[in-house]
Amino acid sequence: MVNVRRRKLKWILFIAFLIAASILGVLMLQKYNGRVHAPVTPVRPGEPGLMRISLFFASPDGSGLVRETAEIDSCGSDLADCIQDAVKKLAGGPLGELAPTLPSTTVINDVQVRDDTAYLDFGNELADGLPGGSSAEMTAVYSIVDTISFNFPQIKKVKFLLDGHEVETLKGHIDLRSPIIPDFSLEKDKNANTAQKQQ
């Protein structure tokens, strides 16, 4: 009789231990997932943390621009710093299947903001590294302008400089003597491109 009670008690303790271990395991897993997969919320310039931005890259077929989400360190209260970080991220190329729009050797010497215009001073590597043709030049210029204006709507125009000097064009096609305004009509639907590939 005593042995039966002891066995029952052992089973009860064993089952209680399993239940407690299971609950503890679930709680630990939830805590871990909360840290690893915590969503990154957009922050305004000047706030600590990460800032979520949209970069405009070339569509796989080269027919227009497609947005890709990226994150940069919050860049402080200086808008010029934010713009420079965003363009550097753009020059780094896409993470997915989109095509880069800028040479990987692109150098940004300086960024200044005056009123609603951003002045971007690039090194000559931007022009030298671009392939010939109007399409490559247009894609490069508008990927920069659209990225800046979309993420920082207070910027309405972008002025291009090369090594501190004004330029007429990068490759002989787009007139850069005046600041460029964004053209979001060049944006293509990423989902439409994916659907066309699957057909």
Buried (B, 14 or more C-beta within 10 A) or exposed (E): EEEEEEEEEEEEEEEEEEEEEEEEEEEEEEEEEEEEEEEEEEEEBEEEEBBBBEBBBBBBEEEBBBBBEBEBEBBBEEBBBBBBBBBBBBBBBBEEBBBBBBBEEBBBEEBBBEEEBBBBBBBBBBBEBBEEEEEBBBBBBBBBBBBBBBBBEEBBBBBBBBBEEEBEBBBEBBEBEEBBEBBEEBBBEBEEBEEEEEE
